[in-house]
Amino acid sequence: MLSTKIVITNPETKTASSHTVNATSHFSVTNGDVVMFGTDQKPYILPKKTIKLVRKGDNLEIILSENPLEVAILEGYFKLTNPPKIAAVTSEGVVTELVLADGAAISELKVGQSSVAEFNGQIITVNLQDLTFFEGSNHDAAIITAIVGVGAVLLGTWFYAIEDDNEVKDTQKPSAPVVNDLAYDNVGEVQGTFKSGEFTDDEKPTFYGEGEPGGSINVYINGEKQTLTNPIVIGKDGKWELDFGETDITLNNGKNDIQFSITDPSGNEGNLSPIFEVNVDTSIPTKENPFISEITLTANEGSNKGKIEAGAITDDATPVLSGNAESNIQTVKIYATNPFGQTVLLGESTVINGQWTFDPPNNYVTGTYTLHAVPVTKGGNELKLSDAPTFEFQFYSPVPAQVALISVRDASESYDIINPNDLTKSGELLIRGSAEPNTTVSVMVNGIEVGIVQANELGYWELPINLDGITPVARGFSSFTSNDIAADGKYAITASMDNGLGGKWTTADWNIELNRGIPNAPEFETVLDHQGTEKGALTQNATTDDSLPILQGKGIPNTTIEIYDNGQLIGQATTNTQGEWSFVPSSPLANGEHKFTTVQIDKVGDRSEPSDAFVINIEVPEGALIIAGAEYQSGNQTIKLGEQAYTNNTKPTIFGFGKAGDLIEISYGDKKGTTTVGSDGKWAFTITESLKDGEYIFNAKVVTAESRDLVNDELINSSNEVFSLKVLAAIPDVPVITEIFDTVGSVQTDILTREGKLFNDPAPYVSGTGIPGYIINLYNFGKLVGSTTVKTDGSWSLVALNAYAGNNEYTVTTVDMVGDVSAVSPKYEIFFDPTLNTAPLVDENDSEALRLVDDVEIAGQENKDPNYKEYISRDGFTNDSKPTFTGKSLVGVKNVNIYQDGELVATVKVLNGIWEYTPESAFTDGEHTFEAAAVSDYGNEGPKTKIWNFTVDTQPPPAFEDVVIEGRDPNTGDISTGTPTIKGKGEPDDKVIVGIDRDGDGVIDDTLVFAPNPLPGELPGIFDKDGNFEVKIPDENA
């Protein structure tokens, strides 16, 4: 251990003092002092970067060594006007002043700041005559003066004068370098930092650390020193970086123990750093060798537990995927391609002892899935998703506890879904639904049974029918029988289920309209003239100067109307929800006769016969002013707009025809402008100031010298042409869902208002509000599940098919007349529980449907009758401290929750429609309650039964008091004859039991029971509220 000395000198006062530095030593200094350090050992030079300077208040702490701790504290250093210089000896043997790392003077340190000391190269000399530097030193001033010159004394830490001119040499070993906790991986799919002991696929990682400036870094791998072609020198800031990629070093696959040391400029190599363990794995999974195998899917829930074969069906919503993996695989990522074609990451599984297991975080929804197992090596290399092993299976969610219709499809060709209230041209239908597994389902049309079918073991069924009465052919899940029904027209399809336990439930109507016939021709209501001097409705064969007349009529709501002129198709219109349609030709019609006819095409593609012709004659003078329409550019397309058209373009161009050279004035609102008819007879006027949303009427007039009042500058005697547009530039308001209605089971209600927002309808009825005429798009988790048009009263409704088992997240958007889409509505979150029982658990009117059973004859005694059983009425008494609560389910459910005194105490299974519960712990004497409720597979409850109140009384009553028997023989006391009366006092509602020994042999021959409220076999008596009683023995028993 070095013993460091501090020498404080003052050149002006020619004073010096020498002291030993202990762990923490305090020293006083004055202006102009010089401070240096040294030892009694030789040679000793403090290496660079080992002196640390810290300012604490006005004191300067000089940390010479941290192990062992040696700190010299110069008190009041920063109060002095000329604070002492601190000197040191460089490794070259030059005495020089110490400064801060950034070159600043030590006196510039801020409070709390610290810095490593640097040499500044300024040699320090002090004129001293008779100065002894160290106590006990055998070197005097004369020897030192002879070395450095007369009158010059070198002060520092430490220049040591050695006799015989021996060279001063640094033999102090540098400290081991500090290696950062994190190394860097520069290659592969996963790059970045890693810790000691972790894996990497980089055979040439990069390391960082700190050490003595100027020293060189050495590398040892598994104990062997490596050769570095280019030395790694530690910078002035004490930091170093070593990238193996810039060396000839390549790590081997497997474990590599890396250590570092420092060689200082004097050639001294220090100690090794702690081991940094690098585990290298450069393996890369491929399609041919993914390093995983034996992939298995297992069902732990549902009707068929165990291994699921590839492509098979399961009703376990969270089957477990597992497999084997080789030693180089760290994790396996699991992706799923869901029934909607989306491939998403479900999670990952860590390989343990060569095996991995993955439990999906969420329930699957009904449909076909492909699972992808993507191995990731310990080095971070991941197999491409397209090359990963796959496993395909089908999941069908648990079915509703009650019957439900899932879909009605056109079974003739397309198999398209026929939504409620839709038209169909085919009488061949495929009805699909669900019910309690293995129960019988009856399908009815307009109340007439058309087929019966049995739900399969998963609870699904389907039944093809033909509305024309053609005997259907069974397909898929099941078989059935059928009865003929009438064909064509409007039909209400329902399904009912009989669970064999007295429960029969019917779905809501699924209304469709069979329309294979030819629709009626649409009607012409009016042809309007809206140009020229005379405007209004035209009559048959009328003459008009409007070459762009407005045609209006009626047809079937939401169908297509084709418009023909002289037998040539000139355009189409669509009827609104009220069946109204309107059409304006896209370009002016020629002069002459025009016979307009229309054809109606319904939803199923049937075409009507042409309507009766509406004939008009068009006579437009040559050069007459005409507004032909509006237009605007959208990309490379020119979008044409007719009369009363909707547009989201705010700067359309109004165009038309007129006499070449005419000046046309266009006015709208309080705005006006002019344009000139070209030589081709065409004119155009572009709106320059953006139009706001609303309806605009554009007026066009010819401005000529003859038609202008030159005095008042006003137009006179000029025809006025009119054209209207409806601007919808603003994004439409977000529509609202007001109700999501559950149509399944006995409790049909708005799901949004139901507690827990639970429902068991796979196709709930969604309603809301919006802007009339706009289209509503309904989404579930972002997937479009239905569309409809907002009615004129602002309401809309549609059926949301195929709800997911579990959470459902409905949103809506609206699309306006020009195709702009609103923002997405807030989420309406509801929970589809297919096994939710919304009906009462039992028939409360059935006295045998719910019972409390007492099987104890006398409390505390063994039953004489092993089959003893007594049914305890509501509000009744029992001496059984563990009575059995049992019931008969009206609707077949799997499990029942039992509530005891208001607390959930158990869930019991239903066997053959019966459930029962006997408490494990005895009831205390007193009043108690039982309730029961059906519970679904998802833990959701149906309605509870009516509370069953009862009182447990297991304690025998105390002996009667003041018992008097009246009617004894006054002489003998004998009561064997007559009708004696017994009086006494007990507790309220006590029964009085009288035993009769007829022959005096001590054995009771008869027992009579008297009760306040006699049951069959009991006798009445006189009982009051205080427990007093009076009973009379009947004569036949006297």
Steps between C-alpha positions, in 0.01 A plus 500: 500500500638840398531769764432827320656824628381851425748788491364854519754771410486876463770657277449846651522405865746219423308266726419136455315234690474126445207280605368144454165461320265265680157380376360854527741777604435873533767765425513879524642694206578868431536726200794407275553150641616211282370155588669177396477132595749215537606187690804373679528223243690548178435542223136598531311702243124540523357377167278721285130516571535366853466841668139617523404855597168576670362833628285478809406848619823700534711188554699314232509122538798331329424127468836324466374146533161335542635159609644555751321831556736799509343846480673830572255782579636854454280712724392846379672446166235684298490799741861596419581776247811309386415135567787246508624324189485121500806331345568149374773305321420361154607154391780673309635640825394860442352698787192684377191672630167314515188652343144381433426250222377781273824701559344751740668596825402304808374822659220505239328187637133562587338386824421128475705464179776240463770435239795273430828696512706561184862618453529843339880479424595808707817422704490631855821631672540633852813674641571332831833481680481264793182306441452145618220347301432192701546403851775238513611565142871439426494739205581862574449815300851494362445170321176619350651831398783320324251312287271784396720805524605746764214664681234285334306245696243278322186432697252229401352166548746361475844588361744300704876570477692175489869470571733365231278660229267197475205560264159548651271213378120440526430142605146557633242267336193673359163404637281254310281676243132556568287313245147626431216270605372497140674385183357565151372253240552645149357223279185294436131575537531602864772758562579702809650461844532179697623413847759256623357147483247581228494366144598676178540402136788749462838325487668841510316712758609841626610572860530831685669609820719741694861496619824696548544746211783412267496132590441224244222239522584126499244226430486150650256234375458193718826598674709541183638840403404610151712690252367839397640624168406859583545599867192633679622807693285647777407859422563810706145473635583158638264316263575217258310300238596167345308371197602142431385563143810715453731225626588143403312369803197277431310345790404135484143374521428425861638653818785757481655655814629848412741698723697821451814656649694824456868546412618851601758706303778366727412146387335394825199267442228512759261244634222336298145629508216274619379246242242620246330182379390503134289211373507493121230331290515563127248232400214608269167311482383403151184354352681168460644508852299728731649335813148431636283190461209293638256795490177402678172679576314384812150577628471522878141629502183433307328183389802318353813534713838379381707519182343692213581359159605741224191649334266372771230690690522594869280696736789582734547877460860485626664176379866459591769485230822320592805341345865404531800722428872448458748648745574807288140628511423762763131576433221414257275779375142403421308675221141428395329554167143563617170438319521853354831432324704711742828359635576632848758426770334327796807477722808288560609203706838442666668166434561307823690172493441464128122559514269797457133556580274787395165597655316758286442825692144544367215277390482407133187596306306260282677411176809341347847585633854433382759521776862578408784396733804723440819390681750760622856387575694600808703723272184685393458354150132449412346274238301679229127488569435359152736209574366420847327169583120538512203332666143548374185441704139619526345653810128515566407706803265357761145543382224699669321325782186574302421464132627766259495571128848575367437552129257450212670445163396471137567131438440503123827640368676779687454396864478872579361593839142628489485765772176561685248692285700430182366366172597166352427358158554142610267285702791271586629605840763370740409577860785485748483534875602377840337342801586297804708204376302192394162669543218501243442818300184573306513751213183687413398735220204726574426279798489177298757236582707424191769281650657362812867446563724391785786723611834323489731441794634854466152648490490598131233406248400586145190425296451559126138570402314604187216745532331340202459183701771301319622234739847620606811288507687487831856625499776548749426453862167321523186346353138617516148457379292761319144604429385697195422869535382767261748670270586862416413806711613628839625249755592502867753228585530385861658210685403340829680260731365234733756398762297205620466652846185696441678799347406612148642823364444684173717755318388837376379521138751511216290671234577461130309569180497253212484700180572287197228669297557790264472834682246753385615770266599820681273802481559837340370772729625816331733638235611845609608793281748709699651710218380792294219741559232241583573246767307224675351151448452391140205307369505216248611620154583848632762717331784638712811712455676304777753259348584367846160420650468339845331156495340383824307192609446214743602134526602234748715649781876462458492366144649606168306695238627502139392799287462466123453770238356380171607149601861597584630475858601849615561435870400344831349616826456331839182517702524616858347328803163649399531372142552847349744564216616799294713529185653779290674422166876544517506702174240712317247306296461580132201684361214274403275235648615302804322190628617424855449152644636334816584147616521395863762246623434360846754374755501149361565620146152457353409761237159652453332563168560851363270768636256691286678768300499863604532708182623858473624720213812705552535824305797703607584804279841494344747676726262495793660521840518161673660395829605144420639414847813523710830316501835475674827315462592211726843377401480418130120476505237760427206455736167618355222628726135528399210704634460469880809280522704465818871585498784545745687723258484860619620663177307333216482633147153588370479444124247521221420614149408827338556733209865547410633828634221556753605622841343282771445619856489229769356588839450296816411642838663840523781402262518554125746473214514489119630277224485504118354237268774358280495457125389137552187622683625388841565700814632422847523684829717376790419589858807664654385539862431172677135417550378409843272204561146558380280526190593754235284644220707624205337753266635568149409807288623637168662841524491696168476863402134447418421339833679748721366831629803715431382766741435277802736221394233236557393195297161528338285270289740207534408135556614344827628139502515319834717214625530360856771310686523364853845534654605247765864580568496449875563155636165361615418483869567177683188279518374363829407150616198536727418135559641151453213260551525137612224302326581159652335336800230607736673824599532710185633845575743778411846358569645845565277542805537145632731449796840394373381567142460127451309333218450152356373596154754414226332756273385798711285776352688832491315833472606861500466848354668679213443738212212394270617346175854437625641148513586342834788251520513281813831346612595245763866531599553696178343233276195607296200297612211691343383808310169682467353837398370753751124545470331836445428526874873467577481145634678188380524136604664176386595155621862450612576146392751261655576658836824379655490291813632736767560869445347678201594855411250668269565829323321683219584748228279684256556566131336809350364555148844581361686213665658686788531282809449623853736435786453171681248506781590420860527130577190321618640205694274206583569142605357207304457211737350218290427293809338783694162399641268801502191299586398409857695202629184325621125535465416682822137391460600133512501391868744220420743707291685640802524328837678507836545146636535408870631145556542519880224347722621630836792739529805334651361148464543232239201457270278203578374515142799496258276637223365784711442814292297811571445794264535834675266771374605860440521682834490157667702342782748214488710313756743402221811719528604392147180498295527425127398768250394341170323598180381392159623729219235627264769565239787256473812667637834355598573671830313677780635752751376454856460799732483442874392795712573726202854372443612283208613174661513242221450418133333164439456303180163416350447128441197392298339836566536472879742681728544487876719650770568391857714740706831369630475696825197492728274802524476676831155506653299789365367643176676421172446529123578310182499629139611346172587629153613340176863581419645496150830358379633857521395544864200722427179443690139487401223625731497368854219295644264652752664507845429189705479605867518236774587467869739242645412384853706206623456557876222312691259738674522539881257305718150642525427709807194499726359181347158413638290197406135555565240217513687257733302269731487706819568191710756306297637761263425260218464658150443178309139592445325819387639789300762669711635849411871586516611859561846651522748748357773455246654710221289663228418263211603193703316180424367291789564127476299276735593135551228260629578179690170316493585188698739648754798290389723802453489481121341781298219356297385815317648842425291810436645818347330835561618799295413871459470439124427129473631307204325184379497250790538771766232629741398857580524659841490839666833682461577866565788723399667463839530122474205410724313199377193291582433168329222250557543126458226368269254260654610204285845531646401552861 
